[in-house]
Amino acid sequence: MDLLLAGAAAPLEKWEARGFSPGAIEGPEAGDRRDDFSRRVAREEPGKPRPDGAFARAAQAILAFRVFPPRLVTGVLRTATVEVGGIVGLRYRVLPGVELFFASRAIERFDEQRDGVWRVGFSYRTLLGHPECGQETFSAEKNLETGEITVALRSWSRPGFWLTRLGAPVTRLVQVHANRAALRNLERVARG
């Protein structure tokens, strides 16, 4: 985790050289948090997503990692959209003019139809130095039969180092607040 002044460049090169958080590749353990933050955000006519509709807007925001409200968190990518193997950085505002920066690596990107649902999104796994150890999937999902559109953040995680373990109740509140804010932001984006 890096402490940055607002406007300072994100240290992407430093994070690109890092491996995954210890234990992240092995997957969740007993006692790890498993979260499913999801929200129905819109409805389109049944069938394939409309190219200019609510699903497309939510999917584009997710792939560009414009998931969180900018006043809280800013996503940082080297490319226009998340790419497998690429760094997905977060600038989290803690005080006016002060931000925390940490990053993960994208391990999957999908745009698929399966079991009556069209899904677009990606998964990332945390890197060494991230305050949490884990994996998260961000997705926009359209039920092809009903037309209902859902955005979701699904993850497993545990504290990544002693400071987040010590402050677990507070860091958990921050994590939940950020995920709920992301759902509200994606709903706003989907509705245009």
C-alpha angles and dihedrals in degrees: 000000000000129000111223136182112233110273095023115130116263110247095236095155091059091052095044089063094054129099126225121289111275107273095013095108092050091058134223123347130204108286096027117131115256112194134188110185107176137154137184103236108171147343132236130181112286117272133046117359116269111248090228099033139106094275092053092049093051092045092050091050091050095048090047088048093238088138103125129058106267092231088065109027135007121201118223123205133164091218133044092258137021112279127193108264092019127122118257108199132192127207104197117192111226100164134359105291094004125098138175116223125201135151149206135196123245110240100174140019122188142186105172148140115225134157093354095309129104110212131189124178147078145255128226135190123214122254130224107284096032111129089236133043114219151070133275135192122205116196148164112211131191122195101221093205100049101023091230114151122210131183117206143186110194122178153147120219149156132187110293099210142001097279094056090043090053092046095038097134092052096041089049091054090050091049094050092045092051093048093049090047088051091055092050090048093050090048089054090049093047092051090050 
